Amino acid sequence: MNAYILAGGFSKRFGEDKTLFPIGGKPLILHLYGKVSKFFPTYVVAKDIEKYRRLGIENVIPDAFPEIQSPLVGIYTALSHSGQEWNLILSADLPLLCDRYLEMVKTFPYRGEYLGYIPLLEGKMHFTCGVYSKKFLPLLEGAIKGRKLSVKQFLDRFHLWNEEFLKAQGVDRCCCFNLNRKEDLKRLKDCKGD
């Protein structure tokens, strides 16, 4: 399994480049890349490849459709690049991604009837903290060409890891927390206090 960190967004809601926001004394993208790369071969999918290479990340690949901003494009780019059947797809704004989740993802017995496995935490489906099959590629390509850019349209083809299951695996409820807005920094502190 490979892991792909999607860093093609513009951070408009955050007000500055959130991938460079300091978490634990280093840019968020380096914090996340360091954590994930302990478990999987890890790549960053980005529009600005050089920005991340200057940070010392060598495994950076360009968005397949740089003119379109959507997680769907990042997932498509990642699956097109990967030689693996199953791939972990993460957004670049996961400051609290936990080791226990990564361990579970690495050892989970995936089944071919699903195109993806999506965690459900705190009542929210985290599509950019999920695992996707390369079999998803033709559907993604059709959706991008038709400009139908919501991942939710494929929900009936995904398996949801529900909260009870994830809790039983030792996954923290804040594991897939996204840092979208500056106001989320307070929530980040609350989660760290758990």
One Martini backbone bead per residue (centre of mass of N, CA, C, O) as a GRO file, in nm:
protein
  194
    1MET     BB    1   0.097   0.036   0.021
    2ASN     BB    2   0.012   0.363  -0.041
    3ALA     BB    3   0.065   0.714   0.024
    4TYR     BB    4  -0.142   1.019  -0.006
    5ILE     BB    5  -0.092   1.372  -0.010
    6LEU     BB    6  -0.318   1.635  -0.036
    7ALA     BB    7  -0.181   1.966  -0.178
    8GLY     BB    8  -0.399   2.140  -0.391
    9GLY     BB    9  -0.489   2.363  -0.226
   10PHE     BB   10  -0.563   2.721  -0.117
   11SER     BB   11  -0.657   2.804   0.181
   12LYS     BB   12  -0.897   3.015   0.201
   13ARG     BB   13  -1.027   2.961   0.488
   14PHE     BB   14  -0.749   3.005   0.647
   15GLY     BB   15  -0.559   3.254   0.494
   16GLU     BB   16  -0.330   3.036   0.456
   17ASP     BB   17  -0.085   2.808   0.430
   18LYS     BB   18  -0.150   2.518   0.601
   19THR     BB   19   0.099   2.335   0.523
   20LEU     BB   20   0.293   2.565   0.683
   21PHE     BB   21   0.181   2.530   0.948
   22PRO     BB   22   0.269   2.505   1.273
   23ILE     BB   23   0.350   2.172   1.401
   24GLY     BB   24   0.562   2.090   1.630
   25GLY     BB   25   0.783   2.298   1.478
   26LYS     BB   26   0.644   2.230   1.194
   27PRO     BB   27   0.521   2.181   0.912
   28LEU     BB   28   0.242   2.009   0.855
   29ILE     BB   29   0.348   1.841   0.611
   30LEU     BB   30   0.595   1.725   0.769
   31HIS     BB   31   0.447   1.596   0.998
   32LEU     BB   32   0.275   1.403   0.820
   33TYR     BB   33   0.494   1.272   0.646
   34GLY     BB   34   0.658   1.150   0.881
   35LYS     BB   35   0.436   0.969   0.994
   36VAL     BB   36   0.346   0.807   0.734
   37SER     BB   37   0.642   0.706   0.638
   38LYS     BB   38   0.657   0.480   0.867
   39PHE     BB   39   0.429   0.292   0.700
   40PHE     BB   40   0.465   0.429   0.404
   41PRO     BB   41   0.482   0.500   0.097
   42THR     BB   42   0.520   0.856   0.025
   43TYR     BB   43   0.307   1.112  -0.124
   44VAL     BB   44   0.275   1.423  -0.297
   45VAL     BB   45  -0.003   1.613  -0.408
   46ALA     BB   46   0.055   1.887  -0.645
   47LYS     BB   47   0.093   2.199  -0.798
   48ASP     BB   48   0.353   2.283  -0.610
   49ILE     BB   49   0.633   2.111  -0.612
   50GLU     BB   50   0.871   2.299  -0.512
   51LYS     BB   51   0.771   2.372  -0.230
   52TYR     BB   52   0.819   2.071  -0.118
   53ARG     BB   53   1.112   2.029  -0.205
   54ARG     BB   54   1.226   2.263  -0.025
   55LEU     BB   55   1.145   2.084   0.239
   56GLY     BB   56   1.249   1.770   0.145
   57ILE     BB   57   1.040   1.653  -0.057
   58GLU     BB   58   1.061   1.414  -0.314
   59ASN     BB   59   0.758   1.285  -0.324
   60VAL     BB   60   0.636   1.462  -0.590
   61ILE     BB   61   0.322   1.511  -0.756
   62PRO     BB   62   0.124   1.607  -1.011
   63ASP     BB   63  -0.157   1.719  -1.095
   64ALA     BB   64  -0.361   1.612  -1.353
   65PHE     BB   65  -0.572   1.872  -1.282
   66PRO     BB   66  -0.478   2.189  -1.204
   67GLU     BB   67  -0.759   2.349  -1.274
   68ILE     BB   68  -0.874   2.151  -1.050
   69GLN     BB   69  -1.048   2.175  -0.735
   70SER     BB   70  -1.028   1.842  -0.599
   71PRO     BB   71  -1.017   1.545  -0.441
   72LEU     BB   72  -1.076   1.374  -0.693
   73VAL     BB   73  -0.810   1.452  -0.837
   74GLY     BB   74  -0.615   1.343  -0.623
   75ILE     BB   75  -0.713   1.052  -0.634
   76TYR     BB   76  -0.658   1.007  -0.930
   77THR     BB   77  -0.357   1.069  -0.926
   78ALA     BB   78  -0.275   0.852  -0.722
   79LEU     BB   79  -0.391   0.597  -0.868
   80SER     BB   80  -0.229   0.643  -1.132
   81HIS     BB   81   0.058   0.616  -0.988
   82SER     BB   82  -0.004   0.353  -0.864
   83GLY     BB   83   0.089  -0.007  -0.807
   84GLN     BB   84  -0.142  -0.037  -0.608
   85GLU     BB   85  -0.449  -0.141  -0.507
   86TRP     BB   86  -0.411   0.004  -0.227
   87ASN     BB   87  -0.485   0.348  -0.096
   88LEU     BB   88  -0.385   0.612   0.092
   89ILE     BB   89  -0.591   0.906   0.149
   90LEU     BB   90  -0.475   1.241   0.227
   91SER     BB   91  -0.493   1.520   0.373
   92ALA     BB   92  -0.286   1.807   0.464
   93ASP     BB   93  -0.500   1.862   0.737
   94LEU     BB   94  -0.375   1.630   0.973
   95PRO     BB   95  -0.256   1.684   1.288
   96LEU     BB   96  -0.401   1.401   1.442
   97LEU     BB   97  -0.287   1.167   1.318
   98CYS     BB   98  -0.287   0.827   1.401
   99ASP     BB   99  -0.115   0.538   1.444
  100ARG     BB  100  -0.352   0.340   1.480
  101TYR     BB  101  -0.476   0.393   1.203
  102LEU     BB  102  -0.230   0.313   1.031
  103GLU     BB  103  -0.215   0.023   1.135
  104MET     BB  104  -0.498  -0.064   1.046
  105VAL     BB  105  -0.470  -0.002   0.743
  106LYS     BB  106  -0.227  -0.200   0.694
  107THR     BB  107  -0.403  -0.476   0.815
  108PHE     BB  108  -0.650  -0.475   0.660
  109PRO     BB  109  -0.912  -0.677   0.504
  110TYR     BB  110  -0.964  -0.629   0.194
  111ARG     BB  111  -1.241  -0.587  -0.040
  112GLY     BB  112  -1.337  -0.598  -0.384
  113GLU     BB  113  -1.642  -0.473  -0.365
  114TYR     BB  114  -1.479  -0.222  -0.294
  115LEU     BB  115  -1.348   0.117  -0.353
  116GLY     BB  116  -1.378   0.196  -0.038
  117TYR     BB  117  -1.255   0.328   0.286
  118ILE     BB  118  -1.442   0.505   0.541
  119PRO     BB  119  -1.428   0.719   0.795
  120LEU     BB  120  -1.637   0.754   1.097
  121LEU     BB  121  -1.629   1.067   1.274
  122GLU     BB  122  -1.831   1.257   1.447
  123GLY     BB  123  -2.048   1.218   1.198
  124LYS     BB  124  -1.806   1.203   0.979
  125MET     BB  125  -1.695   1.179   0.659
  126HIS     BB  126  -1.351   1.081   0.556
  127PHE     BB  127  -1.234   1.090   0.239
  128THR     BB  128  -0.932   1.219   0.331
  129CYS     BB  129  -0.898   0.917   0.519
  130GLY     BB  130  -0.878   0.691   0.298
  131VAL     BB  131  -0.934   0.389   0.108
  132TYR     BB  132  -0.829   0.296  -0.231
  133SER     BB  133  -0.902   0.164  -0.538
  134LYS     BB  134  -0.801   0.124  -0.866
  135LYS     BB  135  -1.099   0.058  -0.965
  136PHE     BB  136  -1.188   0.371  -0.947
  137LEU     BB  137  -1.074   0.520  -1.200
  138PRO     BB  138  -1.301   0.521  -1.421
  139LEU     BB  139  -1.504   0.682  -1.248
  140LEU     BB  140  -1.328   0.930  -1.204
  141GLU     BB  141  -1.289   1.011  -1.496
  142GLY     BB  142  -1.589   1.054  -1.560
  143ALA     BB  143  -1.642   1.271  -1.343
  144ILE     BB  144  -1.435   1.480  -1.441
  145LYS     BB  145  -1.542   1.513  -1.730
  146GLY     BB  146  -1.844   1.582  -1.600
  147ARG     BB  147  -1.808   1.766  -1.339
  148LYS     BB  148  -1.836   1.544  -1.095
  149LEU     BB  149  -1.679   1.632  -0.773
  150SER     BB  150  -1.813   1.427  -0.579
  151VAL     BB  151  -1.754   1.162  -0.366
  152LYS     BB  152  -2.050   1.089  -0.266
  153GLN     BB  153  -2.157   0.952  -0.535
  154PHE     BB  154  -1.992   0.667  -0.425
  155LEU     BB  155  -2.103   0.554  -0.150
  156ASP     BB  156  -2.222   0.265  -0.246
  157ARG     BB  157  -1.896   0.166  -0.290
  158PHE     BB  158  -1.856   0.195   0.018
  159HIS     BB  159  -1.695   0.150   0.326
  160LEU     BB  160  -1.779   0.199   0.662
  161TRP     BB  161  -1.606   0.308   0.936
  162ASN     BB  162  -1.722   0.305   1.231
  163GLU     BB  163  -1.699   0.427   1.546
  164GLU     BB  164  -1.700   0.158   1.698
  165PHE     BB  165  -1.477   0.022   1.541
  166LEU     BB  166  -1.255   0.238   1.583
  167LYS     BB  167  -1.257   0.230   1.890
  168ALA     BB  168  -1.181  -0.076   1.908
  169GLN     BB  169  -0.894   0.002   1.758
  170GLY     BB  170  -0.793   0.286   1.902
  171VAL     BB  171  -0.928   0.529   1.766
  172ASP     BB  172  -0.937   0.850   1.764
  173ARG     BB  173  -1.185   1.092   1.723
  174CYS     BB  174  -0.948   1.313   1.604
  175CYS     BB  175  -0.775   1.181   1.373
  176CYS     BB  176  -0.954   1.332   1.113
  177PHE     BB  177  -0.894   1.619   1.166
  178ASN     BB  178  -0.961   1.932   1.016
  179LEU     BB  179  -0.775   2.222   0.906
  180ASN     BB  180  -0.964   2.495   0.778
  181ARG     BB  181  -0.970   2.708   1.013
  182LYS     BB  182  -0.876   2.916   1.259
  183GLU     BB  183  -1.099   2.814   1.458
  184ASP     BB  184  -0.974   2.515   1.468
  185LEU     BB  185  -0.750   2.563   1.681
  186LYS     BB  186  -0.930   2.518   1.926
  187ARG     BB  187  -1.007   2.226   1.858
  188LEU     BB  188  -0.722   2.121   1.863
  189LYS     BB  189  -0.680   2.171   2.165
  190ASP     BB  190  -0.916   1.998   2.265
  191CYS     BB  191  -0.811   1.729   2.147
  192LYS     BB  192  -0.533   1.728   2.292
  193GLY     BB  193  -0.687   1.713   2.586
  194ASP     BB  194  -0.798   1.403   2.582
   0.00000   0.00000   0.00000
